[in-house]
Amino acid sequence: MDDYESLMKGTIHGPVIKPGDSFTSALVMLVEGRADPSLRMPHDGDKMPSQAEIDRVKAWIDQGAKNN
């Protein structure tokens, strides 16, 4: 997640952000641990995002994930 363009480009596995839909966005599923536990982000587990940080990302995605 170096910049907006690379985040929105996604990965070889597809998009990680679905603007307007945080519930099915891969990024949210990964940080919330709803995907396979071996895929949980961040991988090192040292700095897990707080619930407030996750909620902020979810709100941004639900509002359209605009580059602002």
CHARMM-style PDB file with segment names, atoms N, HN, CA, C and O in Angstrom:
ATOM      1  N   MET     1       0.833  -1.179   0.000  1.00  0.00      PROA
ATOM      2  CA  MET     1       0.000   0.000   0.000  1.00  0.00      PROA
ATOM      3  C   MET     1       0.876   1.239   0.000  1.00  0.00      PROA
ATOM      4  O   MET     1       0.891   2.024   0.949  1.00  0.00      PROA
ATOM      5  N   ASP     2       1.591   1.385  -1.078  1.00  0.00      PROA
ATOM      6  HN  ASP     2       1.578   0.748  -1.849  1.00  0.00      PROA
ATOM      7  CA  ASP     2       2.485   2.532  -1.197  1.00  0.00      PROA
ATOM      8  C   ASP     2       1.759   3.811  -1.578  1.00  0.00      PROA
ATOM      9  O   ASP     2       2.118   4.894  -1.117  1.00  0.00      PROA
ATOM     10  N   ASP     3       0.740   3.689  -2.420  1.00  0.00      PROA
ATOM     11  HN  ASP     3       0.448   2.809  -2.795  1.00  0.00      PROA
ATOM     12  CA  ASP     3       0.001   4.865  -2.848  1.00  0.00      PROA
ATOM     13  C   ASP     3      -1.400   4.451  -3.291  1.00  0.00      PROA
ATOM     14  O   ASP     3      -1.705   3.264  -3.402  1.00  0.00      PROA
ATOM     15  N   TYR     4      -2.227   5.430  -3.536  1.00  0.00      PROA
ATOM     16  HN  TYR     4      -1.980   6.395  -3.446  1.00  0.00      PROA
ATOM     17  CA  TYR     4      -3.625   5.187  -3.895  1.00  0.00      PROA
ATOM     18  C   TYR     4      -3.749   4.333  -5.157  1.00  0.00      PROA
ATOM     19  O   TYR     4      -4.548   3.398  -5.204  1.00  0.00      PROA
ATOM     20  N   GLU     5      -2.956   4.660  -6.176  1.00  0.00      PROA
ATOM     21  HN  GLU     5      -2.308   5.420  -6.137  1.00  0.00      PROA
ATOM     22  CA  GLU     5      -3.058   3.948  -7.443  1.00  0.00      PROA
ATOM     23  C   GLU     5      -2.739   2.462  -7.276  1.00  0.00      PROA
ATOM     24  O   GLU     5      -3.452   1.613  -7.812  1.00  0.00      PROA
ATOM     25  N   SER     6      -1.679   2.142  -6.542  1.00  0.00      PROA
ATOM     26  HN  SER     6      -1.100   2.831  -6.107  1.00  0.00      PROA
ATOM     27  CA  SER     6      -1.322   0.734  -6.370  1.00  0.00      PROA
ATOM     28  C   SER     6      -2.345   0.009  -5.505  1.00  0.00      PROA
ATOM     29  O   SER     6      -2.620  -1.169  -5.733  1.00  0.00      PROA
ATOM     30  N   LEU     7      -2.906   0.688  -4.527  1.00  0.00      PROA
ATOM     31  HN  LEU     7      -2.682   1.645  -4.341  1.00  0.00      PROA
ATOM     32  CA  LEU     7      -3.939   0.086  -3.695  1.00  0.00      PROA
ATOM     33  C   LEU     7      -5.168  -0.250  -4.526  1.00  0.00      PROA
ATOM     34  O   LEU     7      -5.726  -1.340  -4.404  1.00  0.00      PROA
ATOM     35  N   MET     8      -5.584   0.677  -5.364  1.00  0.00      PROA
ATOM     36  HN  MET     8      -5.130   1.562  -5.463  1.00  0.00      PROA
ATOM     37  CA  MET     8      -6.770   0.458  -6.177  1.00  0.00      PROA
ATOM     38  C   MET     8      -6.512  -0.513  -7.329  1.00  0.00      PROA
ATOM     39  O   MET     8      -7.451  -1.115  -7.849  1.00  0.00      PROA
ATOM     40  N   LYS     9      -5.260  -0.670  -7.731  1.00  0.00      PROA
ATOM     41  HN  LYS     9      -4.497  -0.180  -7.309  1.00  0.00      PROA
ATOM     42  CA  LYS     9      -4.918  -1.617  -8.792  1.00  0.00      PROA
ATOM     43  C   LYS     9      -5.148  -3.050  -8.326  1.00  0.00      PROA
ATOM     44  O   LYS     9      -5.542  -3.907  -9.118  1.00  0.00      PROA
ATOM     45  N   GLY    10      -4.906  -3.310  -7.057  1.00  0.00      PROA
ATOM     46  HN  GLY    10      -4.587  -2.614  -6.413  1.00  0.00      PROA
ATOM     47  CA  GLY    10      -5.091  -4.648  -6.524  1.00  0.00      PROA
ATOM     48  C   GLY    10      -3.865  -5.515  -6.689  1.00  0.00      PROA
ATOM     49  O   GLY    10      -2.747  -5.016  -6.819  1.00  0.00      PROA
ATOM     50  N   THR    11      -4.086  -6.823  -6.681  1.00  0.00      PROA
ATOM     51  HN  THR    11      -4.994  -7.228  -6.575  1.00  0.00      PROA
ATOM     52  CA  THR    11      -2.994  -7.786  -6.781  1.00  0.00      PROA
ATOM     53  C   THR    11      -3.271  -8.744  -7.926  1.00  0.00      PROA
ATOM     54  O   THR    11      -4.251  -8.589  -8.655  1.00  0.00      PROA
ATOM     55  N   ILE    12      -2.417  -9.719  -8.077  1.00  0.00      PROA
ATOM     56  HN  ILE    12      -1.621  -9.844  -7.485  1.00  0.00      PROA
ATOM     57  CA  ILE    12      -2.651 -10.735  -9.106  1.00  0.00      PROA
ATOM     58  C   ILE    12      -3.916 -11.535  -8.800  1.00  0.00      PROA
ATOM     59  O   ILE    12      -4.460 -12.210  -9.675  1.00  0.00      PROA
ATOM     60  N   HSD    13      -4.374 -11.455  -7.562  1.00  0.00      PROA
ATOM     61  HN  HSD    13      -3.932 -10.908  -6.852  1.00  0.00      PROA
ATOM     62  CA  HSD    13      -5.578 -12.175  -7.148  1.00  0.00      PROA
ATOM     63  C   HSD    13      -6.848 -11.339  -7.293  1.00  0.00      PROA
ATOM     64  O   HSD    13      -7.946 -11.822  -7.016  1.00  0.00      PROA
ATOM     65  N   GLY    14      -6.702 -10.102  -7.723  1.00  0.00      PROA
ATOM     66  HN  GLY    14      -5.810  -9.710  -7.948  1.00  0.00      PROA
ATOM     67  CA  GLY    14      -7.857  -9.244  -7.922  1.00  0.00      PROA
ATOM     68  C   GLY    14      -7.816  -8.002  -7.059  1.00  0.00      PROA
ATOM     69  O   GLY    14      -6.809  -7.720  -6.410  1.00  0.00      PROA
ATOM     70  N   PRO    15      -8.918  -7.254  -7.051  1.00  0.00      PROA
ATOM     71  CA  PRO    15      -8.966  -6.006  -6.279  1.00  0.00      PROA
ATOM     72  C   PRO    15      -8.929  -6.282  -4.778  1.00  0.00      PROA
ATOM     73  O   PRO    15      -9.399  -7.319  -4.311  1.00  0.00      PROA
ATOM     74  N   VAL    16      -8.363  -5.337  -4.037  1.00  0.00      PROA
ATOM     75  HN  VAL    16      -7.981  -4.495  -4.417  1.00  0.00      PROA
ATOM     76  CA  VAL    16      -8.372  -5.438  -2.574  1.00  0.00      PROA
ATOM     77  C   VAL    16      -9.393  -4.480  -1.971  1.00  0.00      PROA
ATOM     78  O   VAL    16      -9.771  -4.613  -0.807  1.00  0.00      PROA
ATOM     79  N   ILE    17      -9.834  -3.516  -2.770  1.00  0.00      PROA
ATOM     80  HN  ILE    17      -9.527  -3.408  -3.716  1.00  0.00      PROA
ATOM     81  CA  ILE    17     -10.825  -2.538  -2.337  1.00  0.00      PROA
ATOM     82  C   ILE    17     -12.001  -2.598  -3.305  1.00  0.00      PROA
ATOM     83  O   ILE    17     -11.812  -2.569  -4.521  1.00  0.00      PROA
ATOM     84  N   LYS    18     -13.208  -2.680  -2.767  1.00  0.00      PROA
ATOM     85  HN  LYS    18     -13.361  -2.703  -1.779  1.00  0.00      PROA
ATOM     86  CA  LYS    18     -14.421  -2.557  -3.572  1.00  0.00      PROA
ATOM     87  C   LYS    18     -15.125  -1.287  -3.091  1.00  0.00      PROA
ATOM     88  O   LYS    18     -15.854  -1.316  -2.099  1.00  0.00      PROA
ATOM     89  N   PRO    19     -14.906  -0.169  -3.798  1.00  0.00      PROA
ATOM     90  CA  PRO    19     -15.503   1.089  -3.355  1.00  0.00      PROA
ATOM     91  C   PRO    19     -16.998   0.935  -3.090  1.00  0.00      PROA
ATOM     92  O   PRO    19     -17.746   0.406  -3.913  1.00  0.00      PROA
ATOM     93  N   GLY    20     -17.408   1.413  -1.919  1.00  0.00      PROA
ATOM     94  HN  GLY    20     -16.800   1.843  -1.251  1.00  0.00      PROA
ATOM     95  CA  GLY    20     -18.801   1.345  -1.518  1.00  0.00      PROA
ATOM     96  C   GLY    20     -19.168   0.063  -0.792  1.00  0.00      PROA
ATOM     97  O   GLY    20     -20.309  -0.085  -0.353  1.00  0.00      PROA
ATOM     98  N   ASP    21     -18.225  -0.873  -0.653  1.00  0.00      PROA
ATOM     99  HN  ASP    21     -17.299  -0.752  -1.010  1.00  0.00      PROA
ATOM    100  CA  ASP    21     -18.536  -2.171  -0.051  1.00  0.00      PROA
ATOM    101  C   ASP    21     -17.379  -2.668   0.805  1.00  0.00      PROA
ATOM    102  O   ASP    21     -16.588  -3.503   0.366  1.00  0.00      PROA
ATOM    103  N   SER    22     -17.284  -2.158   2.018  1.00  0.00      PROA
ATOM    104  HN  SER    22     -17.926  -1.480   2.375  1.00  0.00      PROA
ATOM    105  CA  SER    22     -16.189  -2.555   2.892  1.00  0.00      PROA
ATOM    106  C   SER    22     -16.305  -4.007   3.337  1.00  0.00      PROA
ATOM    107  O   SER    22     -15.288  -4.656   3.582  1.00  0.00      PROA
ATOM    108  N   PHE    23     -17.521  -4.528   3.446  1.00  0.00      PROA
ATOM    109  HN  PHE    23     -18.347  -4.001   3.247  1.00  0.00      PROA
ATOM    110  CA  PHE    23     -17.695  -5.888   3.965  1.00  0.00      PROA
ATOM    111  C   PHE    23     -17.027  -6.925   3.076  1.00  0.00      PROA
ATOM    112  O   PHE    23     -16.448  -7.886   3.582  1.00  0.00      PROA
ATOM    113  N   THR    24     -17.097  -6.750   1.756  1.00  0.00      PROA
ATOM    114  HN  THR    24     -17.567  -5.970   1.345  1.00  0.00      PROA
ATOM    115  CA  THR    24     -16.496  -7.735   0.863  1.00  0.00      PROA
ATOM    116  C   THR    24     -15.146  -7.298   0.298  1.00  0.00      PROA
ATOM    117  O   THR    24     -14.582  -7.995  -0.546  1.00  0.00      PROA
ATOM    118  N   SER    25     -14.620  -6.163   0.743  1.00  0.00      PROA
ATOM    119  HN  SER    25     -15.078  -5.597   1.429  1.00  0.00      PROA
ATOM    120  CA  SER    25     -13.289  -5.738   0.322  1.00  0.00      PROA
ATOM    121  C   SER    25     -12.247  -6.622   0.984  1.00  0.00      PROA
ATOM    122  O   SER    25     -12.260  -6.814   2.200  1.00  0.00      PROA
ATOM    123  N   ALA    26     -11.342  -7.161   0.171  1.00  0.00      PROA
ATOM    124  HN  ALA    26     -11.331  -7.005  -0.817  1.00  0.00      PROA
ATOM    125  CA  ALA    26     -10.327  -8.085   0.677  1.00  0.00      PROA
ATOM    126  C   ALA    26      -9.481  -7.452   1.775  1.00  0.00      PROA
ATOM    127  O   ALA    26      -9.133  -8.128   2.744  1.00  0.00      PROA
ATOM    128  N   LEU    27      -9.147  -6.182   1.649  1.00  0.00      PROA
ATOM    129  HN  LEU    27      -9.430  -5.633   0.863  1.00  0.00      PROA
ATOM    130  CA  LEU    27      -8.327  -5.527   2.666  1.00  0.00      PROA
ATOM    131  C   LEU    27      -8.987  -5.619   4.034  1.00  0.00      PROA
ATOM    132  O   LEU    27      -8.325  -5.955   5.016  1.00  0.00      PROA
ATOM    133  N   VAL    28     -10.267  -5.329   4.114  1.00  0.00      PROA
ATOM    134  HN  VAL    28     -10.805  -5.057   3.316  1.00  0.00      PROA
ATOM    135  CA  VAL    28     -10.977  -5.369   5.390  1.00  0.00      PROA
ATOM    136  C   VAL    28     -11.062  -6.806   5.906  1.00  0.00      PROA
ATOM    137  O   VAL    28     -10.862  -7.056   7.094  1.00  0.00      PROA
ATOM    138  N   MET    29     -11.356  -7.735   5.020  1.00  0.00      PROA
ATOM    139  HN  MET    29     -11.519  -7.532   4.055  1.00  0.00      PROA
ATOM    140  CA  MET    29     -11.428  -9.139   5.453  1.00  0.00      PROA
ATOM    141  C   MET    29     -10.090  -9.599   6.028  1.00  0.00      PROA
ATOM    142  O   MET    29     -10.057 -10.370   6.987  1.00  0.00      PROA
ATOM    143  N   LEU    30      -8.996  -9.134   5.450  1.00  0.00      PROA
ATOM    144  HN  LEU    30      -9.022  -8.508   4.670  1.00  0.00      PROA
ATOM    145  CA  LEU    30      -7.671  -9.531   5.927  1.00  0.00      PROA
ATOM    146  C   LEU    30      -7.336  -8.914   7.279  1.00  0.00      PROA
ATOM    147  O   LEU    30      -6.830  -9.609   8.160  1.00  0.00      PROA
ATOM    148  N   VAL    31      -7.605  -7.628   7.461  1.00  0.00      PROA
ATOM    149  HN  VAL    31      -8.016  -7.063   6.745  1.00  0.00      PROA
ATOM    150  CA  VAL    31      -7.247  -7.000   8.739  1.00  0.00      PROA
ATOM    151  C   VAL    31      -8.202  -7.389   9.864  1.00  0.00      PROA
ATOM    152  O   VAL    31      -7.827  -7.355  11.036  1.00  0.00      PROA
ATOM    153  N   GLU    32      -9.424  -7.757   9.517  1.00  0.00      PROA
ATOM    154  HN  GLU    32      -9.729  -7.784   8.565  1.00  0.00      PROA
ATOM    155  CA  GLU    32     -10.371  -8.202  10.540  1.00  0.00      PROA
ATOM    156  C   GLU    32     -10.209  -9.685  10.878  1.00  0.00      PROA
ATOM    157  O   GLU    32     -10.794 -10.171  11.846  1.00  0.00      PROA
ATOM    158  N   GLY    33      -9.425 -10.394  10.088  1.00  0.00      PROA
ATOM    159  HN  GLY    33      -8.950 -10.000   9.301  1.00  0.00      PROA
ATOM    160  CA  GLY    33      -9.209 -11.805  10.342  1.00  0.00      PROA
ATOM    161  C   GLY    33     -10.333 -12.693   9.839  1.00  0.00      PROA
ATOM    162  O   GLY    33     -10.476 -13.828  10.296  1.00  0.00      PROA
ATOM    163  N   ARG    34     -11.141 -12.191   8.897  1.00  0.00      PROA
ATOM    164  HN  ARG    34     -11.025 -11.269   8.526  1.00  0.00      PROA
ATOM    165  CA  ARG    34     -12.242 -12.993   8.351  1.00  0.00      PROA
ATOM    166  C   ARG    34     -11.782 -13.914   7.228  1.00  0.00      PROA
ATOM    167  O   ARG    34     -12.553 -14.752   6.760  1.00  0.00      PROA
ATOM    168  N   ALA    35     -10.547 -13.771   6.796  1.00  0.00      PROA
ATOM    169  HN  ALA    35      -9.920 -13.091   7.176  1.00  0.00      PROA
ATOM    170  CA  ALA    35      -9.974 -14.683   5.799  1.00  0.00      PROA
ATOM    171  C   ALA    35      -9.211 -15.763   6.557  1.00  0.00      PROA
ATOM    172  O   ALA    35      -9.206 -15.767   7.788  1.00  0.00      PROA
ATOM    173  N   ASP    36      -8.590 -16.647   5.862  1.00  0.00      PROA
ATOM    174  HN  ASP    36      -8.595 -16.644   4.862  1.00  0.00      PROA
ATOM    175  CA  ASP    36      -7.774 -17.674   6.492  1.00  0.00      PROA
ATOM    176  C   ASP    36      -6.775 -17.009   7.444  1.00  0.00      PROA
ATOM    177  O   ASP    36      -6.129 -16.036   7.055  1.00  0.00      PROA
ATOM    178  N   PRO    37      -6.630 -17.503   8.676  1.00  0.00      PROA
ATOM    179  CA  PRO    37      -5.726 -16.870   9.645  1.00  0.00      PROA
ATOM    180  C   PRO    37      -4.290 -16.711   9.152  1.00  0.00      PROA
ATOM    181  O   PRO    37      -3.590 -15.795   9.584  1.00  0.00      PROA
ATOM    182  N   SER    38      -3.846 -17.576   8.268  1.00  0.00      PROA
ATOM    183  HN  SER    38      -4.414 -18.320   7.917  1.00  0.00      PROA
ATOM    184  CA  SER    38      -2.475 -17.456   7.762  1.00  0.00      PROA
ATOM    185  C   SER    38      -2.300 -16.233   6.862  1.00  0.00      PROA
ATOM    186  O   SER    38      -1.173 -15.826   6.578  1.00  0.00      PROA
ATOM    187  N   LEU    39      -3.413 -15.647   6.414  1.00  0.00      PROA
ATOM    188  HN  LEU    39      -4.328 -15.977   6.645  1.00  0.00      PROA
ATOM    189  CA  LEU    39      -3.368 -14.483   5.533  1.00  0.00      PROA
ATOM    190  C   LEU    39      -3.591 -13.173   6.270  1.00  0.00      PROA
ATOM    191  O   LEU    39      -3.525 -12.107   5.658  1.00  0.00      PROA
ATOM    192  N   ARG    40      -3.853 -13.228   7.561  1.00  0.00      PROA
ATOM    193  HN  ARG    40      -3.907 -14.094   8.058  1.00  0.00      PROA
ATOM    194  CA  ARG    40      -4.174 -12.016   8.317  1.00  0.00      PROA
ATOM    195  C   ARG    40      -3.090 -10.961   8.143  1.00  0.00      PROA
ATOM    196  O   ARG    40      -1.897 -11.264   8.149  1.00  0.00      PROA
ATOM    197  N   MET    41      -3.527  -9.730   7.988  1.00  0.00      PROA
ATOM    198  HN  MET    41      -4.496  -9.484   7.983  1.00  0.00      PROA
ATOM    199  CA  MET    41      -2.605  -8.611   7.807  1.00  0.00      PROA
ATOM    200  C   MET    41      -2.544  -7.799   9.093  1.00  0.00      PROA
ATOM    201  O   MET    41      -3.541  -7.724   9.811  1.00  0.00      PROA
ATOM    202  N   PRO    42      -1.436  -7.206   9.398  1.00  0.00      PROA
ATOM    203  CA  PRO    42      -0.149  -7.407   8.756  1.00  0.00      PROA
ATOM    204  C   PRO    42       0.423  -8.776   9.111  1.00  0.00      PROA
ATOM    205  O   PRO    42       0.144  -9.316  10.181  1.00  0.00      PROA
ATOM    206  N   HSD    43       1.216  -9.324   8.216  1.00  0.00      PROA
ATOM    207  HN  HSD    43       1.443  -8.885   7.346  1.00  0.00      PROA
ATOM    208  CA  HSD    43       1.726 -10.681   8.385  1.00  0.00      PROA
ATOM    209  C   HSD    43       2.595 -10.841   9.619  1.00  0.00      PROA
ATOM    210  O   HSD    43       2.561 -11.886  10.268  1.00  0.00      PROA
ATOM    211  N   ASP    44       3.374  -9.820   9.951  1.00  0.00      PROA
ATOM    212  HN  ASP    44       3.402  -8.971   9.423  1.00  0.00      PROA
ATOM    213  CA  ASP    44       4.274  -9.960  11.098  1.00  0.00      PROA
ATOM    214  C   ASP    44       3.538  -9.842  12.432  1.00  0.00      PROA
ATOM    215  O   ASP    44       4.063 -10.259  13.464  1.00  0.00      PROA
ATOM    216  N   GLY    45       2.338  -9.281  12.422  1.00  0.00      PROA
ATOM    217  HN  GLY    45       1.912  -8.942  11.584  1.00  0.00      PROA
ATOM    218  CA  GLY    45       1.532  -9.189  13.636  1.00  0.00      PROA
ATOM    219  C   GLY    45       2.039  -8.215  14.673  1.00  0.00      PROA
ATOM    220  O   GLY    45       1.468  -8.111  15.759  1.00  0.00      PROA
ATOM    221  N   ASP    46       3.115  -7.492  14.353  1.00  0.00      PROA
ATOM    222  HN  ASP    46       3.579  -7.577  13.471  1.00  0.00      PROA
ATOM    223  CA  ASP    46       3.681  -6.566  15.339  1.00  0.00      PROA
ATOM    224  C   ASP    46       2.802  -5.357  15.588  1.00  0.00      PROA
ATOM    225  O   ASP    46       2.639  -4.939  16.734  1.00  0.00      PROA
ATOM    226  N   LYS    47       2.247  -4.803  14.563  1.00  0.00      PROA
ATOM    227  HN  LYS    47       2.379  -5.142  13.632  1.00  0.00      PROA
ATOM    228  CA  LYS    47       1.452  -3.580  14.701  1.00  0.00      PROA
ATOM    229  C   LYS    47       0.075  -3.813  14.107  1.00  0.00      PROA
ATOM    230  O   LYS    47      -0.223  -3.365  12.999  1.00  0.00      PROA
ATOM    231  N   MET    48      -0.751  -4.512  14.848  1.00  0.00      PROA
ATOM    232  HN  MET    48      -0.509  -4.875  15.748  1.00  0.00      PROA
ATOM    233  CA  MET    48      -2.113  -4.757  14.381  1.00  0.00      PROA
ATOM    234  C   MET    48      -2.892  -3.448  14.454  1.00  0.00      PROA
ATOM    235  O   MET    48      -2.738  -2.691  15.412  1.00  0.00      PROA
ATOM    236  N   PRO    49      -3.726  -3.175  13.454  1.00  0.00      PROA
ATOM    237  CA  PRO    49      -4.515  -1.944  13.506  1.00  0.00      PROA
ATOM    238  C   PRO    49      -5.553  -2.017  14.618  1.00  0.00      PROA
ATOM    239  O   PRO    49      -6.090  -3.082  14.921  1.00  0.00      PROA
ATOM    240  N   SER    50      -5.819  -0.876  15.211  1.00  0.00      PROA
ATOM    241  HN  SER    50      -5.383  -0.011  14.965  1.00  0.00      PROA
ATOM    242  CA  SER    50      -6.852  -0.806  16.249  1.00  0.00      PROA
ATOM    243  C   SER    50      -8.228  -0.893  15.589  1.00  0.00      PROA
ATOM    244  O   SER    50      -8.357  -0.723  14.377  1.00  0.00      PROA
ATOM    245  N   GLN    51      -9.235  -1.155  16.385  1.00  0.00      PROA
ATOM    246  HN  GLN    51      -9.130  -1.293  17.370  1.00  0.00      PROA
ATOM    247  CA  GLN    51     -10.590  -1.197  15.835  1.00  0.00      PROA
ATOM    248  C   GLN    51     -10.983   0.158  15.267  1.00  0.00      PROA
ATOM    249  O   GLN    51     -11.694   0.229  14.264  1.00  0.00      PROA
ATOM    250  N   ALA    52     -10.523   1.239  15.902  1.00  0.00      PROA
ATOM    251  HN  ALA    52      -9.945   1.182  16.716  1.00  0.00      PROA
ATOM    252  CA  ALA    52     -10.817   2.582  15.383  1.00  0.00      PROA
ATOM    253  C   ALA    52     -10.190   2.784  14.004  1.00  0.00      PROA
ATOM    254  O   ALA    52     -10.807   3.392  13.129  1.00  0.00      PROA
ATOM    255  N   GLU    53      -8.969   2.279  13.800  1.00  0.00      PROA
ATOM    256  HN  GLU    53      -8.468   1.785  14.511  1.00  0.00      PROA
ATOM    257  CA  GLU    53      -8.313   2.402  12.497  1.00  0.00      PROA
ATOM    258  C   GLU    53      -9.050   1.568  11.441  1.00  0.00      PROA
ATOM    259  O   GLU    53      -9.235   2.012  10.308  1.00  0.00      PROA
ATOM    260  N   ILE    54      -9.463   0.371  11.820  1.00  0.00      PROA
ATOM    261  HN  ILE    54      -9.313   0.010  12.741  1.00  0.00      PROA
ATOM    262  CA  ILE    54     -10.220  -0.477  10.896  1.00  0.00      PROA
ATOM    263  C   ILE    54     -11.544   0.191  10.540  1.00  0.00      PROA
ATOM    264  O   ILE    54     -11.942   0.199   9.375  1.00  0.00      PROA
ATOM    265  N   ASP    55     -12.221   0.746  11.530  1.00  0.00      PROA
ATOM    266  HN  ASP    55     -11.897   0.740  12.476  1.00  0.00      PROA
ATOM    267  CA  ASP    55     -13.497   1.425  11.284  1.00  0.00      PROA
ATOM    268  C   ASP    55     -13.326   2.620  10.352  1.00  0.00      PROA
ATOM    269  O   ASP    55     -14.201   2.900   9.533  1.00  0.00      PROA
ATOM    270  N   ARG    56     -12.200   3.324  10.476  1.00  0.00      PROA
ATOM    271  HN  ARG    56     -11.490   3.096  11.142  1.00  0.00      PROA
ATOM    272  CA  ARG    56     -11.926   4.467   9.600  1.00  0.00      PROA
ATOM    273  C   ARG    56     -11.729   4.016   8.154  1.00  0.00      PROA
ATOM    274  O   ARG    56     -12.227   4.659   7.230  1.00  0.00      PROA
ATOM    275  N   VAL    57     -11.007   2.917   7.955  1.00  0.00      PROA
ATOM    276  HN  VAL    57     -10.602   2.395   8.706  1.00  0.00      PROA
ATOM    277  CA  VAL    57     -10.807   2.372   6.603  1.00  0.00      PROA
ATOM    278  C   VAL    57     -12.140   1.904   6.033  1.00  0.00      PROA
ATOM    279  O   VAL    57     -12.442   2.152   4.865  1.00  0.00      PROA
ATOM    280  N   LYS    58     -12.938   1.225   6.859  1.00  0.00      PROA
ATOM    281  HN  LYS    58     -12.692   1.024   7.808  1.00  0.00      PROA
ATOM    282  CA  LYS    58     -14.246   0.752   6.394  1.00  0.00      PROA
ATOM    283  C   LYS    58     -15.130   1.922   5.978  1.00  0.00      PROA
ATOM    284  O   LYS    58     -15.799   1.854   4.947  1.00  0.00      PROA
ATOM    285  N   ALA    59     -15.141   2.984   6.761  1.00  0.00      PROA
ATOM    286  HN  ALA    59     -14.598   3.039   7.598  1.00  0.00      PROA
ATOM    287  CA  ALA    59     -15.953   4.157   6.428  1.00  0.00      PROA
ATOM    288  C   ALA    59     -15.480   4.772   5.118  1.00  0.00      PROA
ATOM    289  O   ALA    59     -16.298   5.165   4.287  1.00  0.00      PROA
ATOM    290  N   TRP    60     -14.156   4.860   4.927  1.00  0.00      PROA
ATOM    291  HN  TRP    60     -13.492   4.541   5.603  1.00  0.00      PROA
ATOM    292  CA  TRP    60     -13.600   5.411   3.683  1.00  0.00      PROA
ATOM    293  C   TRP    60     -14.039   4.571   2.491  1.00  0.00      PROA
ATOM    294  O   TRP    60     -14.447   5.114   1.464  1.00  0.00      PROA
ATOM    295  N   ILE    61     -13.957   3.256   2.621  1.00  0.00      PROA
ATOM    296  HN  ILE    61     -13.626   2.815   3.455  1.00  0.00      PROA
ATOM    297  CA  ILE    61     -14.373   2.372   1.524  1.00  0.00      PROA
ATOM    298  C   ILE    61     -15.874   2.536   1.269  1.00  0.00      PROA
ATOM    299  O   ILE    61     -16.288   2.682   0.119  1.00  0.00      PROA
ATOM    300  N   ASP    62     -16.691   2.513   2.324  1.00  0.00      PROA
ATOM    301  HN  ASP    62     -16.354   2.394   3.258  1.00  0.00      PROA
ATOM    302  CA  ASP    62     -18.134   2.644   2.170  1.00  0.00      PROA
ATOM    303  C   ASP    62     -18.537   3.961   1.533  1.00  0.00      PROA
ATOM    304  O   ASP    62     -19.585   4.048   0.892  1.00  0.00      PROA
ATOM    305  N   GLN    63     -17.709   4.993   1.706  1.00  0.00      PROA
ATOM    306  HN  GLN    63     -16.859   4.922   2.226  1.00  0.00      PROA
ATOM    307  CA  GLN    63     -18.002   6.299   1.122  1.00  0.00      PROA
ATOM    308  C   GLN    63     -17.447   6.423  -0.300  1.00  0.00      PROA
ATOM    309  O   GLN    63     -17.477   7.506  -0.885  1.00  0.00      PROA
ATOM    310  N   GLY    64     -16.945   5.322  -0.852  1.00  0.00      PROA
ATOM    311  HN  GLY    64     -16.921   4.443  -0.377  1.00  0.00      PROA
ATOM    312  CA  GLY    64     -16.503   5.334  -2.243  1.00  0.00      PROA
ATOM    313  C   GLY    64     -15.012   5.203  -2.473  1.00  0.00      PROA
ATOM    314  O   GLY    64     -14.576   5.130  -3.621  1.00  0.00      PROA
ATOM    315  N   ALA    65     -14.206   5.172  -1.401  1.00  0.00      PROA
ATOM    316  HN  ALA    65     -14.560   5.232  -0.468  1.00  0.00      PROA
ATOM    317  CA  ALA    65     -12.759   4.994  -1.513  1.00  0.00      PROA
ATOM    318  C   ALA    65     -12.122   6.007  -2.476  1.00  0.00      PROA
ATOM    319  O   ALA    65     -11.340   5.641  -3.354  1.00  0.00      PROA
ATOM    320  N   LYS    66     -12.460   7.236  -2.301  1.00  0.00      PROA
ATOM    321  HN  LYS    66     -13.095   7.534  -1.588  1.00  0.00      PROA
ATOM    322  CA  LYS    66     -11.960   8.291  -3.176  1.00  0.00      PROA
ATOM    323  C   LYS    66     -10.526   8.675  -2.801  1.00  0.00      PROA
ATOM    324  O   LYS    66     -10.103   8.495  -1.659  1.00  0.00      PROA
ATOM    325  N   ASN    67      -9.807   9.190  -3.753  1.00  0.00      PROA
ATOM    326  HN  ASN    67     -10.150   9.336  -4.681  1.00  0.00      PROA
ATOM    327  CA  ASN    67      -8.421   9.640  -3.545  1.00  0.00      PROA
ATOM    328  C   ASN    67      -8.445  11.064  -2.995  1.00  0.00      PROA
ATOM    329  O   ASN    67      -8.223  12.033  -3.722  1.00  0.00      PROA
ATOM    330  N   ASN    68      -8.715  11.167  -1.714  1.00  0.00      PROA
ATOM    331  HN  ASN    68      -8.895  10.381  -1.123  1.00  0.00      PROA
ATOM    332  CA  ASN    68      -8.780  12.508  -1.102  1.00  0.00      PROA
ATOM    333  C   ASN    68      -7.996  12.561   0.153  1.00  0.00      PROA
ATOM    334  OT1 ASN    68      -7.938  13.606   0.800  1.00  0.00      PROA
TER     335      ASN     68
END
